[in-house]
């Protein structure tokens, strides 16, 4: 992977982790289609998945402060 592509991957993943909307990330990265941003430049990670499941549990079971970590 070339340095420029590696930087774009890192920036896209950091933007996602920081909670930046996919549309805004697309604009920041200069992509013409949101699918490029979402399918090529962002990646899922275990911590983000765990936090998402914690938020879902909070929504379903009323533990608004639970982020899924024990």
C-alpha positions as CSV (number, residue, x, y, z in Angstrom):
1,X,0.0,0.0,0.0
2,X,1.4,3.4,-0.9
3,X,1.9,6.0,1.8
4,X,-1.0,8.2,0.6
5,X,-3.5,5.4,0.6
6,X,-2.3,4.3,4.1
7,X,-2.8,7.8,5.4
8,X,-6.3,8.0,3.9
9,X,-7.2,4.6,5.6
10,X,-5.9,5.9,8.9
11,X,-7.7,9.2,8.7
12,X,-10.9,7.6,7.7
13,X,-10.8,5.1,10.5
14,X,-9.9,7.9,13.0
15,X,-12.8,10.0,11.8
16,X,-15.1,7.1,12.2
17,X,-13.8,6.4,15.7
18,X,-14.2,10.1,16.6
19,X,-17.9,9.9,15.7
20,X,-17.7,12.0,12.5
21,X,-20.6,11.2,10.2
22,X,-19.9,9.2,7.1
23,X,-21.1,12.1,4.9
24,X,-18.7,14.5,6.6
25,X,-15.8,12.0,6.4
26,X,-16.5,11.7,2.7
27,X,-16.2,15.4,2.3
28,X,-13.0,15.6,4.4
29,X,-11.4,12.8,2.4
30,X,-12.5,14.3,-0.9
31,X,-14.5,11.3,-2.1
32,X,-17.2,11.7,-4.7
33,X,-19.3,8.8,-3.3
34,X,-20.0,7.8,0.2
35,X,-19.6,4.1,-0.8
36,X,-15.9,4.7,-1.4
37,X,-15.5,6.1,2.1
38,X,-17.5,3.3,3.8
39,X,-16.4,0.3,1.8
40,X,-12.7,1.0,1.1
41,X,-11.4,3.4,3.7
42,X,-13.1,2.6,7.0
43,X,-12.7,-0.6,9.0
44,X,-14.6,-2.1,11.9
45,X,-12.8,-2.9,15.1
46,X,-13.6,-5.0,18.1
47,X,-13.7,-2.0,20.6
48,X,-16.2,-0.1,18.4
49,X,-18.4,-3.2,18.0
50,X,-18.3,-3.8,21.8
51,X,-19.3,-0.1,22.5
52,X,-22.1,-0.4,19.9
53,X,-23.4,-3.5,21.6
54,X,-23.2,-1.8,25.0
55,X,-25.2,1.2,23.7
56,X,-27.8,-1.2,22.2
57,X,-28.1,-3.0,25.5
58,X,-28.6,0.4,27.3
59,X,-31.3,1.2,24.8
60,X,-33.0,-2.1,25.2
61,X,-32.6,-2.6,28.9
62,X,-32.4,0.9,30.3
63,X,-28.8,1.0,31.3
64,X,-28.0,4.3,29.5
65,X,-24.5,4.5,31.2
66,X,-23.4,1.0,30.3
67,X,-20.9,1.0,27.4
68,X,-20.6,-2.8,27.4
69,X,-17.2,-3.0,29.2
70,X,-16.8,-5.1,32.3
